[in-house]
Amino acid sequence: MTVYLRRYWQLYALLVLPLAYFLVFKYGPMYGIQIAFKDFNFFQGINGSEWIGLEAFKEVFGMRDFYITLRNTLMLNGLDLLVSFPAPLLLAIMLYELKSIWFKKLSQTILYIPHFISWVIIGGIVSQVFGTQSGMVNNFIAGLGFGEIPFLLDKHYWLFTYLIVGVWQSAGWGTIIYLAALTGINKELFEAAEVDGAGRLKRIWHITVPGLKPTIITLLIINLGHMISIGFERPFNIGNTAVREYADVLSTFVYRVGLQSGQYTIATVVGLFQAVVGLVFVLGANYASKKLTDESIL
């Protein structure tokens, strides 16, 4: 081990920053998990607060709002998995099949841009495009003589808008992983299949998709692990009080109860619940994948 450290110390030195990041921002905050088992007082601190055991868990599991937000979180993540998960795969295959290099690079650049736009800005764009009275889409529909569609005020239309915006924002960036995996497929397989008379669709189905199978399964397991957790920015910036029945999720519940109301113990309980259930989802999905396809990440 000492010989390797001396010979490759530059490579080991590169690990310092990533390790420091995980220690400070991932493992360090685990110390605060004990807040879930204490009657946390901001002025007394974590160590000075009184232990209450599982009382906070009983309170959370007795809240009606908790189950509503849990349902919404699972629903939105489940629909996102059905709609947004296949989108990067399809985009990557289409980009890979393009023959024009300049058009491929231009398409990739345009598709990547939404990922770098803040959700606050995206929320404003959504309001300007899908707004009921001043939105660009509704103005166009009204110009054709049809009635306005409440994209942001009706819960069902809002759900459609939420999913479409999610695909637009994330699909382009997600193609990077699949395009990287596609470069690892032996090009001689495509050439041999073409010589044998296989068309483009057959080459995609019998060579491209099987070549992407390990990547697809890995990303699917990771996504299933996030089923119980959901980002705060997207539902908060696109949602509103009119569609709160669908837009209120666990992250906004934690924000409302934990930060706005100052119930830090309740917020920590919900966060711990999400972490534990997320771990169960990952391990369960990994076990099922290993049994069914012999592919897993562990």
N, C-alpha and C positions, 0 to 999 in steps of 0.2 A: 504493500500500500504506500509506503514511504517513497519507494522508487517511482511509482506512478505520480505522486504528488509533486516530486521534484521535476519530473520530465514534462508533465502536462499542467503545471501550476497555472498557466494562463487560462486554460479551459476551466479549471476549478474556480478560478477567480471570477469567471463570468456567472457562476452560480450564486454569488454573494447577493446581488440585488434581487433576483427572483426569490431566494430564500428569505431575505429580509422582508420582502413584500408579504409573503404568506405568513411569516411569524407575527408581523405587526398588524396586518389587516384581516387575517383569517383565524389564526390561532389565539392571538391576543384577546380579541373580543369574546372568546369563549368564557373568559373569567366572569363576564356579566350575565351568564346564563342563570346564575344563582338568584338573580332578581326575580325570576319566575316563582321562586319559593319563599320570597320575602315580601313584607309590606314595605316596599321601597319608599324611602323618604329622601328627597333630593338633597336636603341639607345635612342629613346624617350620613349619607353615602351608602355604598353597598355593605360594607362591614358593620356599620352602625345600625342598619335596619333590622327589624325584628323578623325572625323566621315564622312563616305561617303554613309551611308544608304545602299541601295540595289544594288549599282553599281557593287560590286564584284560578286553578284549573276547573274546579267545580263551578265557579262563577262564570267563566268563559263558556263552558259547555252548557250552561243554563241560559245563555243569551240567545234570543231569537235572531238577532242581527248576525251573529256569528255563523249560523247555519245558512242564512241567506247569502252571505258573502262567500262562504265555502262552496255553495251550489254554483254561484256565478263564476267563481274561479275555475272550478272543474269544467263548467260548460264552455267558457271562453277558451280555456286551454285545449279542451277536447276538440272544439271546432277549429281552432288554430292548427292543431295537429293534422286534421283532415284536409284543411285548405292550404295552409302555409308550408307544411312540410314537403309536399310533392313539388311545389313551385320551383325551388332552387334546382331540384333534380332535372325537371323538364327543361328549364332554362339552360342548364349546363350542357345537356345533351344537344339542344338546338345550337348553342354557340360552338360546341365542338364540331358539329357537322358543317358549319359555315366554311366555305372555301376562300372567301375574300378576307384577307388578313386585316386590311384597314377597316372594313365594316365590322369585323369581329371585335377589334379593339375599341372602336367607337361605341358599339353596343354595350360592351362591358363597362366602359366609363360612365355611360348614361345610367346603366342599371345600378352601379355602385353608389352614385351620388346620394340617393335618399337615405342611405345608412348613416351618413355624416350630418344629416340635418337634425337639429334638436327637436324633441317631441313638442316643445312649447311652440316652435315655429310651425311644425306639422299641424298642431291643433288650430293655429290661425289659418293655415291653408285650407284645412278641412272645413272650417267655418265659412270661408270665402267661397269655396267650391260647392259645398252641399247645404249651405244655409237655406232656410225655408223662404225667406222674403228677398234676400239680396244675393243668394248663392248663384254662381254661374250656371250650374246645371239646371236649377229651377227656373232661372230666367230664360234659358233656352227652351225648356219644356213649355213654359208659359207662352213663349213666342210662337210655338206650334199650335197653340190653342188648347192645351191640356192643363189639368189642375196641378198645383204644386204637390211635391212629394215630401213629407216630413222626415227627411233622412236622419236628422239629429234630434227629433222630438218624439218620434214613435219608436218604441223599444225594438220592434222587429226590423224596421228599416235601419235603426241605429246599429243593430247587430250585424247587418249586412255591410254597412259602412265601415264598422270596426274591423271586420275581417279583410275587406278589400284594401283598406289603408295599411293593415299589417303586412299583407302580401307585397304591396308596392314598396314598403319601407325595408323589408328584410330579405326578399327573394334574391335580389341582385348580389348582396354580400354573401349570402349562403352558397351561391354558385362557385365561389372561390375554392371551397373544400372539394366539391365534386370535380371541378376542372383539374385540380391538382391530382386527384385520384385517377382521372381519365388519362393523364399523361403517363401513368405507370402501366397502362395496358399495352401489351406488345402489338405494335402496328402490323406485324406480319400476319396476325390473326385476321385483321380486316382485309388485308390483301389476298390471303388465301380464300376467305369467304367470298370475296368479289370474283375471284377467278372461278370458283365453283358455281357462280351464278346467283349468289344471294343478293337480294335487293337491300336498299338502305334500311328499311324497317326490320328486316330479318337480321341484319348485322347489329342493329341496335338491341334487339330483343335477345339474341343469342350470344353476343360478345360484350357489348357495352354494359348492359344491365347486370349480368353476372359478375363483370369486373368491378362494378360499383357496390356489389352486395355487402362486403365487410364495412364499407364506409356508411352505407344506408343503415345497417343494423346498429352500428356504433352511435350514429346521430339519433336514431330512434330511441335507443335506451337512454341517452342523455336527455332527450326531450320528454320522455315519460317521467324522468326524475324531477322535472320542473312542473309537472302537472298540478301540484298543490301550491306552487309559488307563482307569482305573476308580477311583472314589473309595475311600478307605481305610475310612471309617466304617461303611458298610453291610455289607460282607462280614465285617468284623472284629467288629462288635457282634451280628450275627445268626448268624455261623458259630461253629463249635466244633471240637474235635479229632475228633469222631466223623464229621464231614462234610468234613474237610480236603481230601479228594480233589477236591471241587468248590469249596470255600470259599476255598482258598488261591489268591490272585491276585497280579498283579505288585506291587500296592501293599503287600500284606501281606508279600510276599517282600522288598521293599525295606526295610520296617520291621524284619523279622526279621534280615536279613543286614546292612543298613546301620547301624541304630541299636542293636539288641540285641547284635550280634556285633562292631560297630565297623569293619566293612569298607566304609568310605565310598567308596572307589574303585569297588567293585562296584555299590553303590547308585547312584552317579552314572552309571555305564555303562548301567544299566537305564533310568534316567530319560531319558538322551539317546536311547537306542533308542526309547523310547515317543514322544518328541517328533518324531524324524525320520520314523518310520513313520506317526504321526498326520498329519504334513504331507503325506506321500505319499497317504494316504487322502483328505484334503480336496481336494487338487489333482486326484486321479483322479476322485472323485465329482463335482467341479465340471465337469471336462472332459466326463464322460459325460452329465451333465445338460444341458450346453450343446449337445451333439450331438443328444441324443434329444428334448429338450423346448424348446430354445432359451431356457432359463431358467438363470441361474447367479448366483453372488455375486461373481465377479471379472470 
